[in-house]
Amino acid sequence: MIDDNRDRSLVEWLGRTSLFAGMAEAHLRELSGIAMVVSYRKRTTIFSAGDQGNGFYLVKEGKVKIYMISPEGKEQILHIFGSGEPFGEVPVFAGKSFPAHAVALEDCRLIFLPRDDFVALVAANPALALNLLAALAARLRQFTKMIDALSLKEVPGRLAAHLLFLSEKQLAGDNLQLELSKTQLASLLGTIPETLSRMLSKLQREGFIRIDGAKILISDRAGLAALAEIGKF
């Protein structure tokens, strides 16, 4: 029985995440019973490519970067995860190792769910399995869009698509906040910081956006959407 305020808070928080939204409170209590709260300082490695997938994580506070390193030593950011988002779940269910690296972009508090305990809960609760399928399907759609942008579009199109994605993710209308440094964002978009700076400046000159530090106002959403589709000016 859960009578601790911290445990109750964790149950309520789990129920607000996309992965576990809509689950019965009894199941959320079971999840909280196997969950471990772990903390990582900024720039600390959470796991490395090749590590055994012995559990997966949800971000409670902070941001986590998922990336790969090419044979030439170049970093390619795959995802940036924030509060409420899961990561590392696919290799857990495939029984394989993590295919990429994860590092704390800032001081983080994470919820860790051990593989064996979680798989046992999934086997006993079909509703949990359905939630997982929906979350993994959403992740696949996101990967598909990323591959399309990186392989078929030029930098302006990638940047436009990312800005539109942020505006939807942050639920702030035409106002958004860049979540990464220019170096990190350039890596995510498959370019270099100098090119990214030029493209941001050009988007502003052309009237698509207005920039105020890390804050951006979308001035021409239709035009930005067209640029994201076409991929170049």
N, C-alpha and C positions, 0 to 999 in steps of 0.2 A: 504494500500500500504506500502511495506517495503522500507524505505529509510535510515534506521539506519545501520551503519556498523556492529554493534553487531548482529542485527537481520539477516543481510545478511550472516554473518559468521555462525550463527546457522543453517540457511537454508542449506548452503553448507555442513556443518558438518553432519546434519541429512541425507543428500543424500549420504554420504560415509559410513553410517552404514549398516550392513548386513540386518537389519530389514526394512530399507527404501530405499535401493539402487534401482535405476531404476525408482523411482517414478517421476511423472511429477512435475515440479517446483511449479506449482499452488498448488498441494497437500502438498508439503513440506512447502510452505508458511502457509498453514492452520495449519499444525502441529506445526510450530514455534509459531503460534498465541496462542496455548493453552499450550505450553511448559513453564515450570518454571525451572530456574537454581537455584539449591540448593547446599549448601556446608556443608560438615561434616568433623570435625576434626578426626584425627586418633583415633581409638578405640571407636568412637561414634556409638551407636546403631541407625540403620536406620529404622528398624521395627523388631518386635518380633513375634514369632509364636503365632497365635491367633488374631493378629491385623487385622482389616478389610482391605480388599484389595481395597482401594479407588483410586488406581492409580499404575502405574509402572514406572520403572526408566531405563535410559541408562547411562552408565558410560562415562563421558566426560574426566575426569582426575582422576588418582588414581586407586586403586583396592578395591574391595568389596568382603567380605567373606560371603558365605551362609552356615549355619551349623544348626545342630540339637543337642539337649542334650538328652542323654538316661536317663531312670529312675534312673540309678546308678550315673548320673552326668558326664558321659563321653561325650566329644565333638566329633562329627563326621562332618568333613567338607564335604559339598556336591559339592560346586563349588567355584572357584575364578574367578571373572569377572573383566576385564580390559577395556580400552578405546574402545568405540563403541559398547559394548555388553549390551543387555537388561537383566533385571532381575525383578522378581515379576509380570510378565505379566499373568501367568496362572490363579491365583486366581482372578485377575481382571475380566477376561472374564467369569469365572465360578460363579462370584458373591459370592465368599467365602473369608474366612480369609487366611492370609499367613500361610503356613504349617511349615515354618522354620524361623530362625533368620537371619538378615543381619546386618553386622557391617563393618565400614570403616577400612580397613587394613592400610591405610595411609590417609593423607589429601586428600579429594575427592571433585570434582565438578560433580554433577549429573544433568541430565535432568529428571524432573518429569512430567509425562503426566497423568492428572486426568482422572479417569475411565469414568465418564459420558460424558465429552467432547470428549474423544477419541472414545468411542463406537459410538457416533453420527457421527464422521468422517468415521469410518469403514462402517457404514450403508449406507453412501452416496458415498463411493468410493470402489468398488469391488477390484481394484488393491491393495489397502492397505490390504484387507482381505487375498489376495493371498500371499502377502509378509509375513504376520503373520503366515499363515499356513506353509510356507517353514521354517521360523525360529523355530517354535514349533516342526516341524518334525526333524530338526537338533538337537534340545535340547533332544528330545526323544531318538535319536540314541546315543547321548552322555551318557544319563542315562543308556541305555541298556548296553553299553560298560563298564560303571562303575560298574554296578551290576554284570556283568560277571566277571570282574577282582576281585572284592572284595569277591565274593562267591565261585568262581571256581579256582582261581589262588593263588599261594603262593606269598610272598612278592617280590621275585626277578622278577616274571612275571609282577606284578603290577607296580614295579618301571621301568622296561624296557618299558612297554607300555606308562607310563607317560612321559618318556624321549623322546620317538618317537613322542608323541602328542605335546610336547613343541617344538620340532624341526620343525614340520609342522606349528604350530600356529605362531611361530616367524619368519617363512620364512627365516631362516638363514642357510639352508643346514645342515651340520653336526655340526655346532656350535650352542650352545643354552645357555640360562641363566636361572638358577633356580630362580623362581619368589617368592618363599616362604622360610621362615626359616625352619630348619630341623624339628622343633617341629610341625609347621603347615603342612609341607609336609607329615610327618608321620601320622598326623591325617587324611589328605586327603586319604592316601593309607591304612588306617586301621591298622597301626602298631605303634611302639613306636620309639622315636628318636635314641635310642641305636641300635636297629635292623636296622633302615634305614642307619645309619652310617656304620655298618658292611657290608650291601649289596652294598653301594656305593664303599666302599674299595675293595670288592670282584670283582665287575664289572670292576674296574680299573686293579686289579691284573690279571684278566682273559683276558684283552686286549679289552674289549668291549668299554670302554670310557677312556678319560683322564680328570682329574679334576684339575681345577685351581681356588680355592675359589668357587664362585657361578657360574663360567663359566665351561661348559662341552663340550668336543669335542667327538663326536661319532666316534670311531676308526673302529668299525666293525658293520655296520648297519644291514647287513644280519644276523649276529649272535644275535644282540639285538632283531631283529624282531622275530627270532626263539624262543628266550627266552620269549618274550612277549606272543607268541602263546602257547608254552608248559607250561609256568608258573613257572618253577623251573629249577635249574642247573642240 
